[in-house]
């Protein structure tokens, strides 16, 4: 959740740090701070609140010039979002500064030990214990490299740490354990950050540190070692997007911009992966045809929006590949003691590739000999590197906390995976597969058309700006779309919103229906083989009879809903299993427009973070 930036080089260090932190604001935070090493010593400034509060303070009283520094945005865990609890924290009598992402689980034990040794605490954080301990270890070992090696052996939990010390005015040392850290390489300057977006303006050449690795950077060098002190070779990668891609570009919000990028996100996920009408997933590597034919179950692990995309994938993979599929919320997966073996394919889904719950689920799968595939948007991320194979969605940076284009790209990635497994296992003919891939390749243009026709949604959101409760109903692949619609609305508008399987209506939720209650209904295609359309139309009749206001999301040409829905939002015709890619768009736009009408910050909803990096 927290954002971390380190810099060594000739530029205005404070400005580099502030710009990097600004590009990490999407992760969610409630305080910020920086520290630099200069001729006058270690100078630090930190403030509760948004980055603008810190920037104003630095403009009023600038820090000394420096070529080395660290910066941090904090999402409060231990202690409230105050100046005192913000990072950096100091050690060694103010000669050392440290920032931290994650949780030190044994901080109480360390805090007691340090207090007994005479150290004084000025905050409520677990991080200050790490800073004070690192300061003592530096006095003992004489250099940051050795002190950090000693420190990581004392900490329990998950963490990324960055530290600077007055005695080494050209060095930044970073360490990571179950938490992301990347190095950015440039001529005469080097960067450390929790996300490449923090330094992509200056360089697109990066290396992701593996678990239990330490990086030591100076303006002209980078050294990476393991927690055992041994050098670790590694490969760099090139970031495929530039800084402009992570800017608003004239849009009112990042979320509005990212919704507009839905067609490109889907097109990029498909690009190069359909050849002669058949799926071509060369990046699966060791998950070759023989391996996939030997799989007897698929388990998909994800959280939040990614979990709803997984539910769509479950329908598609079972229908096409005829193999059992289970979807687990990643944070529950290992605790339910799932049946996992070498014939299990575990697919993890994470936009950032750093979601802690999902990362631990993948680790559990690996420990039980499962084959692992990640569907991810972020190059070099921890989950992608841990998994046996990775299918990058290439959706480009998603800055708004509420995922939109990521959902569409994840669904498309799962659809491609399902078709690939079906082809390998021989459960679909090539002609049947080509029918689906043709529909997939039509989606970007259909999305462009759909996005050009959203004025009705905007008017609806304006009219409903004082609404306090909205329900969402769906069946089959429309059910996860209903859940996603409800999630986006509660995330952004802070009102009660709940999604239900429409078949459950008479089993309880119908008790919520009263005159004026707004209900969105995701209507299955009349062409759906199981005949679900008529059943959902009956649901609409039942709730209309009790005074609800029904807004139906239905395919073009569906006349059966007209007599019963108060309003019908149309989506283009596609295959029933592909409909979520289209039907979710009006719900995303509605949540965006309703929150905007209420005057809320749609990019940074309260209490939320883009990347959940602690359990």
C-alpha positions in Angstrom: 0.0 0.0 0.0 2.7 2.4 1.0 4.8 4.1 -1.7 8.6 4.0 -1.5 11.2 5.9 -3.5 15.0 6.1 -3.2 17.4 8.2 -5.4 21.1 8.6 -5.8 22.3 11.0 -8.5 22.9 14.6 -9.5 19.3 15.9 -9.8 17.3 17.9 -7.2 16.8 15.0 -4.9 13.7 16.4 -3.1 12.0 17.1 -6.4 12.8 13.6 -7.7 11.4 12.1 -4.5 8.2 14.2 -4.6 7.5 13.5 -8.2 8.0 9.8 -7.6 5.7 9.8 -4.6 3.2 11.7 -6.7 3.1 8.9 -9.2 2.5 6.5 -6.4 -0.4 8.4 -4.9 -2.8 5.9 -6.5 -1.6 3.2 -4.1 -3.5 5.0 -1.3 -1.9 6.8 1.6 -2.6 9.2 4.5 0.9 10.8 5.2 4.2 11.4 3.5 7.8 12.3 4.1 11.3 12.6 2.7 14.8 12.5 4.0 18.1 13.6 2.4 21.7 13.4 3.3 23.7 16.6 2.9 26.5 18.6 4.3 24.4 19.5 7.3 23.6 15.9 8.1 20.4 13.9 7.6 17.5 16.2 7.1 13.9 15.0 7.2 10.4 16.4 6.7 7.2 14.4 7.1 3.5 15.4 7.4 0.2 13.8 7.9 -2.3 14.3 5.1 -1.8 14.4 1.3 1.4 15.0 -0.6 0.4 18.6 -1.1 0.8 19.3 2.6 4.4 18.0 2.6 5.2 19.9 -0.6 3.9 23.2 0.9 6.0 22.6 4.0 9.1 22.0 1.8 8.4 25.1 -0.3 8.2 27.2 2.9 11.3 25.7 4.4 13.4 23.8 1.9 15.7 21.0 2.9 19.4 21.3 2.1 20.7 20.3 -1.4 21.5 16.7 -1.7 22.3 13.9 -4.2 20.8 11.1 -2.1 17.5 10.6 -0.4 14.4 8.5 0.3 10.7 9.3 0.2 7.6 7.6 1.5 3.8 7.7 1.4 2.2 5.8 4.3 -1.1 4.0 4.7 -1.6 3.9 8.5 -1.4 0.5 10.2 0.4 1.0 13.6 -0.7 4.4 14.8 -2.8 7.1 13.2 -1.9 9.3 10.2 0.0 11.9 12.2 3.3 13.8 11.6 5.0 11.7 14.2 3.9 8.4 12.7 4.8 9.4 9.2 8.0 8.1 7.6 11.0 8.5 7.6 12.0 7.4 11.1 15.4 8.2 12.5 18.0 6.2 14.2 21.6 6.5 15.5 20.9 9.8 17.1 19.4 11.3 13.9 22.3 10.1 11.7 20.2 7.5 9.9 16.8 7.6 8.2 14.6 4.6 7.3 11.3 4.1 5.5 9.2 0.9 5.4 6.4 -0.8 3.6 4.8 -3.8 5.2 4.4 -4.9 8.8 7.0 -5.9 11.4 5.2 -8.6 13.3 7.7 -8.8 16.1 7.8 -5.1 16.7 6.5 -5.3 20.3 9.4 -7.6 21.2 11.9 -5.3 19.5 10.4 -2.2 21.0 10.7 -3.6 24.5 14.3 -4.6 23.9 15.2 -1.2 22.5 13.5 0.7 25.3 15.4 -1.4 27.9 18.6 -0.5 26.0 17.7 3.2 26.5 16.2 4.1 23.1 13.4 6.7 23.1 10.4 6.3 20.8 8.6 9.3 19.3 5.9 7.4 17.4 3.4 4.5 17.6 4.8 2.7 14.6 6.4 -0.7 14.1 8.8 1.0 11.7 10.5 3.1 14.3 11.7 -0.1 16.1 13.4 -1.1 12.8 15.0 2.3 12.4 16.4 2.4 15.9 17.6 -1.1 15.7 19.3 -0.4 12.3 21.0 2.6 13.9 22.5 0.4 16.7 23.5 -2.2 14.2 25.3 0.4 12.1 27.3 1.5 15.1 28.2 -2.1 15.6 29.1 -3.0 12.0 30.2 0.3 10.6 28.4 0.3 7.3 24.8 0.2 6.0 25.3 -2.9 3.9 26.4 -5.0 6.9 23.8 -3.4 9.2 21.0 -4.1 6.9 22.1 -7.7 6.6 22.0 -8.0 10.3 18.6 -6.2 10.6 16.7 -8.4 8.2 17.7 -11.4 10.3 15.9 -9.9 13.3 12.6 -8.9 11.6 9.5 -11.0 11.2 6.7 -10.2 8.9 6.8 -8.7 5.4 8.7 -5.6 4.5 10.5 -3.4 2.1 13.1 -1.1 3.8 15.1 1.8 2.4 17.8 3.5 4.5 20.4 6.3 4.3 23.2 7.2 6.8 25.3 10.3 7.3 28.5 8.3 7.2 27.7 7.1 3.7 26.4 10.2 1.9 26.2 8.5 -1.5 24.5 5.2 -0.6 20.9 4.1 -0.4 20.3 0.5 0.8 17.0 -1.3 0.3 15.8 -4.7 1.4 12.7 -6.7 0.6 11.0 -9.7 2.1 7.5 -10.6 0.7 7.1 -7.0 -0.5 8.1 -5.4 -3.8 11.2 -3.4 -4.6 12.6 -2.4 -8.0 15.8 -0.8 -9.2 15.8 1.8 -11.9 19.1 2.1 -13.9 20.2 5.3 -15.7 23.5 6.9 -16.6 25.0 8.6 -13.5 21.9 8.0 -11.4 20.0 5.1 -9.9 16.6 4.6 -8.3 14.8 2.3 -5.9 11.0 2.2 -5.7 8.0 0.0 -4.9 6.7 0.6 -8.4 8.3 1.5 -11.7 5.9 4.4 -12.2 8.0 6.3 -9.6 11.0 6.5 -11.9 9.7 5.8 -15.4 10.1 9.5 -16.3 13.9 9.1 -16.0 14.4 5.5 -17.1 12.5 2.5 -18.4 15.3 0.0 -17.6 14.5 -1.8 -14.4 15.2 -4.9 -12.3 12.7 -6.4 -9.8 14.4 -7.7 -6.7 13.5 -11.2 -5.7 12.4 -12.2 -2.2 15.1 -11.8 0.5 17.3 -9.6 -1.6 19.2 -6.3 -0.7 20.1 -3.6 -3.2 22.9 -1.1 -2.5 22.9 1.9 -4.9 25.1 4.8 -5.5 24.9 7.3 -8.4 27.2 5.1 -10.5 26.6 1.5 -9.2 24.1 -1.1 -8.2 24.9 -4.2 -6.1 22.3 -6.8 -5.3 22.9 -9.5 -2.7 20.9 -12.1 -0.9 20.1 -12.1 2.8 23.1 -14.4 3.1 25.3 -11.7 1.7 26.1 -13.5 -1.5 25.9 -11.6 -4.9 22.8 -12.3 -6.9 22.8 -12.0 -10.7 19.6 -10.8 -12.3 18.1 -9.6 -15.5 16.7 -6.2 -16.3 13.6 -5.5 -18.3 12.3 -2.6 -20.3 9.1 -0.9 -19.1 6.7 -0.9 -22.1 5.0 2.4 -21.4 6.2 5.9 -20.7 5.4 8.5 -18.0 2.7 10.1 -20.2 0.7 6.9 -20.0 0.3 7.4 -16.3 -0.9 11.0 -16.6 -4.5 12.3 -16.9 -3.9 13.8 -20.3 -6.8 16.3 -20.0 -9.3 13.8 -18.5 -11.3 14.8 -15.4 -9.9 11.9 -13.4 -7.6 8.9 -13.9 -10.7 6.6 -13.7 -12.4 8.4 -16.5 -9.2 8.1 -18.6 -8.9 4.4 -17.8 -12.5 3.6 -18.7 -11.8 5.3 -22.0 -8.9 3.0 -22.5 -11.0 -0.2 -22.2 -10.9 -0.9 -25.9 -7.1 -0.6 -26.0 -6.7 -2.7 -22.9 -8.7 -5.5 -24.5 -6.9 -5.2 -27.8 -3.5 -5.3 -26.1 -4.4 -8.4 -24.1 -5.4 -10.1 -27.4 -2.5 -8.8 -29.5 -0.4 -11.7 -30.9 -2.3 -14.3 -29.0 -4.7 -15.4 -31.8 -3.1 -16.9 -34.9 -5.2 -18.2 -37.7 -8.3 -18.0 -35.4 -6.7 -20.2 -32.7 -5.2 -19.2 -29.4 -1.4 -19.0 -29.4 0.0 -18.6 -25.8 3.7 -19.2 -26.4 4.5 -17.5 -23.1 3.2 -20.4 -21.0 6.6 -22.1 -21.3 6.7 -25.2 -19.2 2.9 -25.3 -19.1 3.1 -27.1 -22.4 0.3 -29.2 -24.0 1.3 -32.4 -22.3 1.2 -30.7 -18.9 -2.2 -29.1 -19.5 -3.6 -32.4 -20.7 -2.5 -33.9 -17.4 -4.3 -31.3 -15.3 -7.5 -32.6 -13.6 -8.6 -29.4 -11.8 -8.2 -25.6 -12.0 -8.2 -23.3 -9.0 -8.3 -19.6 -9.5 -7.2 -17.3 -6.6 -7.8 -13.6 -6.5 -9.3 -10.7 -4.4 -11.9 -8.0 -5.1 -12.4 -7.1 -8.7 -9.9 -9.8 -9.8 -12.0 -12.4 -8.0 -15.1 -11.3 -10.0 -13.1 -11.7 -13.2 -12.1 -15.1 -12.0 -15.8 -16.1 -11.6 -16.3 -15.2 -15.3 -13.3 -17.4 -16.1 -14.8 -20.3 -14.1 -17.9 -20.4 -16.3 -15.8 -20.2 -19.5 -13.1 -22.7 -18.7 -15.6 -25.3 -17.4 -17.9 -24.8 -20.4 -15.1 -25.0 -23.0 -12.4 -27.2 -21.5 -14.7 -29.5 -19.4 -12.4 -29.4 -16.4 -13.5 -28.6 -12.8 -12.8 -25.0 -11.8 -12.9 -23.5 -8.3 -12.6 -19.8 -7.5 -11.1 -18.9 -4.1 -10.7 -15.5 -2.4 -7.0 -15.6 -2.1 -7.0 -14.6 1.6 -9.1 -17.7 2.4 -7.3 -20.2 0.1 -4.6 -21.6 2.2 -6.6 -21.5 5.4 -9.3 -23.8 4.0 -6.6 -26.4 3.4 -7.5 -27.0 -0.3 -6.8 -30.2 -2.1 -3.8 -29.4 -4.3 -1.3 -31.6 -6.1 0.8 -31.8 -9.2 -2.3 -32.2 -11.4 -3.8 -28.9 -10.1 -3.4 -25.7 -12.1 -3.6 -22.7 -9.9 -4.3 -19.4 -11.8 -3.6 -16.3 -9.8 -5.0 -12.9 -10.9 -3.6 -9.6 -9.7 -3.4 -6.2 -11.5 -0.3 -5.2 -9.5 1.2 -8.7 -9.1 2.0 -7.6 -5.5 -1.4 -8.4 -3.7 -0.2 -10.0 -0.5 -3.1 -12.4 -0.1 -2.7 -13.7 -3.6 1.0 -13.9 -3.3 0.7 -16.1 -0.3 -1.9 -18.3 -2.0 0.5 -18.8 -4.9 3.3 -19.8 -2.5 0.9 -22.3 -0.9 0.2 -23.8 -4.3 3.9 -24.0 -5.1 4.6 -25.7 -1.8 2.0 -28.4 -2.7 3.5 -29.0 -6.1 0.7 -27.3 -8.1 1.4 -25.9 -11.6 1.0 -22.1 -11.5 0.0 -19.4 -14.0 -0.3 -15.7 -13.2 -2.6 -13.3 -15.1 -1.0 -10.0 -14.3 -0.5 -6.4 -15.6 2.8 -5.5 -14.0 6.1 -6.6 -15.5 8.6 -8.0 -13.0 6.1 -8.2 -10.2 6.5 -10.7 -7.3 3.6 -13.0 -8.3 4.6 -13.0 -11.9 8.1 -14.0 -11.0 7.0 -16.7 -8.5 4.6 -18.3 -11.0 5.6 -21.0 -13.4 4.2 -19.0 -16.3 2.7 -15.5 -16.7 0.1 -14.1 -19.1 0.7 -10.3 -19.0 -2.4 -8.3 -19.9 -0.4 -5.3 -21.2 -3.3 -3.0 -20.2 -1.0 -0.1 -19.4 -0.8 1.7 -16.0 -4.0 1.8 -14.0 -3.7 4.7 -11.5 -7.3 5.0 -10.1 -7.7 2.8 -7.1 -11.0 1.4 -8.4 -10.0 -1.1 -11.2 -11.9 -0.8 -14.5 -9.8 -1.6 -17.6 -8.0 -4.2 -15.5 -11.2 -6.2 -15.0 -11.8 -6.3 -18.7 -8.2 -7.3 -19.5 -8.3 -10.0 -16.8 -11.5 -11.5 -18.2 -10.1 -11.6 -21.7 -6.9 -13.2 -20.4 -9.0 -15.9 -18.7 -11.1 -16.4 -21.9 -7.9 -16.9 -23.9 -6.6 -19.3 -21.3 -9.9 -21.3 -21.4 -9.8 -21.6 -25.2 -6.2 -22.6 -25.1 -6.9 -25.4 -22.6 -9.9 -26.5 -24.6 -7.8 -26.7 -27.8 -5.1 -28.7 -26.0 -7.6 -31.1 -24.4 -9.6 -31.5 -27.6 -12.9 -30.4 -26.0 -13.7 -27.9 -28.7 -13.3 -28.1 -32.5 -11.1 -25.6 -34.3 -14.3 -24.2 -35.9 -15.9 -23.7 -32.5 -12.8 -22.0 -31.2 -12.7 -19.7 -34.2 -16.2 -18.6 -33.6 -15.2 -17.4 -30.1 -11.9 -15.8 -31.2 -13.8 -13.9 -33.9 -16.1 -12.5 -31.3 -13.1 -11.7 -29.0 -11.4 -9.7 -31.8 -14.6 -7.7 -32.3 -14.7 -6.6 -28.7 -12.4 -3.5 -29.0 -14.6 -1.9 -31.7 -17.8 -2.8 -29.8 -16.3 -1.2 -26.7 -15.6 2.0 -28.6 -19.2 2.1 -29.8 -20.5 1.4 -26.3 -18.3 4.1 -24.7 -19.6 6.7 -27.2 -23.2 6.0 -26.1 -23.0 6.7 -22.3 -24.9 10.0 -22.1 -27.9 8.2 -20.7 -25.8 6.8 -17.8 -24.5 10.2 -17.0 -28.0 11.7 -16.8 -29.1 8.7 -14.7 -26.2 9.3 -12.2 -27.1 13.0 -11.9 -30.7 12.1 -11.2 -29.7 9.5 -8.6 -27.0 11.6 -6.8 -28.8 11.5 -3.5 -29.7 7.8 -3.7 -28.6 5.8 -0.6 -29.0 2.2 -1.7 -28.6 0.4 -5.0 -29.0 -3.4 -5.6 -27.6 -5.4 -8.5 -28.9 -8.7 -9.9 -27.4 -11.1 -12.4 -27.3 -14.8 -13.4 -24.6 -17.0 -14.9 -21.8 -14.7 -16.1 -24.0 -11.7 -15.2 -23.7 -12.6 -11.5 -20.0 -11.6 -11.2 -20.8 -8.5 -13.2 -23.5 -7.6 -10.6 -21.0 -8.1 -7.8 -18.5 -5.9 -9.7 -21.1 -3.2 -10.2 -21.9 -3.1 -6.5 -18.3 -3.1 -5.5 -17.5 -0.1 -7.7 -20.5 1.9 -6.4 -19.7 1.3 -2.8 -16.0 2.0 -3.3 -16.6 5.3 -5.0 -19.9 6.7 -3.7 -19.9 5.4 -0.1 -23.5 4.2 -0.3 -25.0 0.8 0.3 -24.6 -1.3 -2.8 -25.0 -5.1 -3.0 -24.9 -7.7 -5.7 -27.0 -10.9 -5.7 -27.4 -13.9 -7.8 -30.8 -13.3 -9.3 -31.8 -16.9 -8.5 -31.4 -16.1 -4.9 -34.0 -13.3 -5.0 -36.8 -15.2 -3.4 -34.5 -16.8 -0.9 -34.1 -13.6 1.0 -33.0 -10.5 -0.9 -36.5 -9.7 -2.1 -37.1 -8.5 1.5 -35.1 -5.5 0.6 -37.4 -4.4 -2.2 -39.6 -1.5 -1.4 -41.1 1.3 -3.5 -38.4 3.4 -5.1 -35.6 0.9 -4.5 -33.2 1.1 -7.5 -32.2 -2.3 -8.9 -29.7 -2.9 -11.8 -30.4 -6.2 -13.5 -27.8 -7.7 -15.8 -30.0 -9.6 -18.3 -28.7 -12.7 -19.9 -28.9 -13.0 -23.7 -32.1 -14.5 -25.1 -29.7 -16.7 -27.0 -28.3 -18.3 -23.9 -28.5 -22.0 -24.1 -29.8 -22.6 -20.6 -32.9 -20.4 -21.1 -32.0 -18.0 -18.3 -33.4 -15.0 -20.0 -37.0 -15.8 -19.2 -36.1 -16.5 -15.6 -34.5 -13.1 -15.1 -37.4 -11.3 -16.9 -39.6 -13.0 -14.2 -37.3 -11.6 -11.5 -37.7 -8.2 -13.0 -41.5 -8.6 -12.9 -41.3 -9.7 -9.2 -39.4 -6.6 -8.1 -41.4 -4.2 -10.3 -44.5 -5.5 -8.6 -43.1 -4.4 -5.3 -42.4 -0.8 -6.5 -38.7 -1.1 -7.4 -37.1 1.0 -10.1 -35.5 -1.4 -12.5 -32.5 -0.5 -14.8 -31.8 -3.4 -17.1 -28.5 -3.9 -18.9 -29.5 -6.0 -21.9 -28.2 -6.8 -25.4 -29.3 -4.9 -28.4 -32.6 -6.1 -29.8 -33.9 -7.7 -26.5 -37.5 -6.5 -26.6 -38.7 -8.8 -23.8 -37.4 -6.5 -21.1 -39.1 -3.4 -22.4 -42.5 -3.8 -20.8 -41.0 -4.4 -17.3 -37.8 -2.3 -16.9 -38.0 1.4 -16.2 -34.9 1.9 -18.2 -32.8 -0.3 -20.6 -29.1 0.2 -21.2 -28.1 -1.6 -24.4 -24.9 -3.5 -25.1 -23.7 -4.8 -28.5 -24.4 -8.4 -29.5 -21.7 -10.9 -28.6 -21.4 -14.5 -27.5 -23.1 -15.0 -24.1 -19.8 -16.0 -22.3 -18.2 -12.8 -23.6 -21.0 -10.5 -22.4 -19.3 -9.4 -19.1 -16.6 -7.5 -21.1 -19.4 -5.3 -22.4 -22.1 -5.4 -19.7 -19.7 -4.2 -17.0 -18.9 -0.9 -18.8 -22.2 0.9 -18.0 -21.9 -0.1 -14.4 -18.3 1.3 -14.2 -19.5 4.5 -15.9 -22.5 4.8 -13.5 -20.3 4.4 -10.4 -17.8 7.0 -11.8 -20.6 9.5 -12.7 -22.5 9.1 -9.4 -19.4 9.7 -7.3 -18.5 12.7 -9.5 -22.1 14.1 -9.0 -21.6 13.7 -5.3 -18.3 15.7 -5.5 -16.2 12.8 -4.3 -12.6 11.9 -5.3 -13.1 9.0 -7.7 -9.4 8.3 -8.0 -8.6 7.9 -4.3 -11.6 6.7 -2.4 -11.4 6.8 1.4 -9.6 4.0 3.3 -8.6 2.2 0.1 -5.3 1.4 -1.5 -4.6 0.3 -5.0 -2.2 -2.5 -4.1 -2.8 -4.4 -0.8 0.6 -5.5 0.2 -0.1 -6.7 3.7 -2.5 -9.4 4.9 
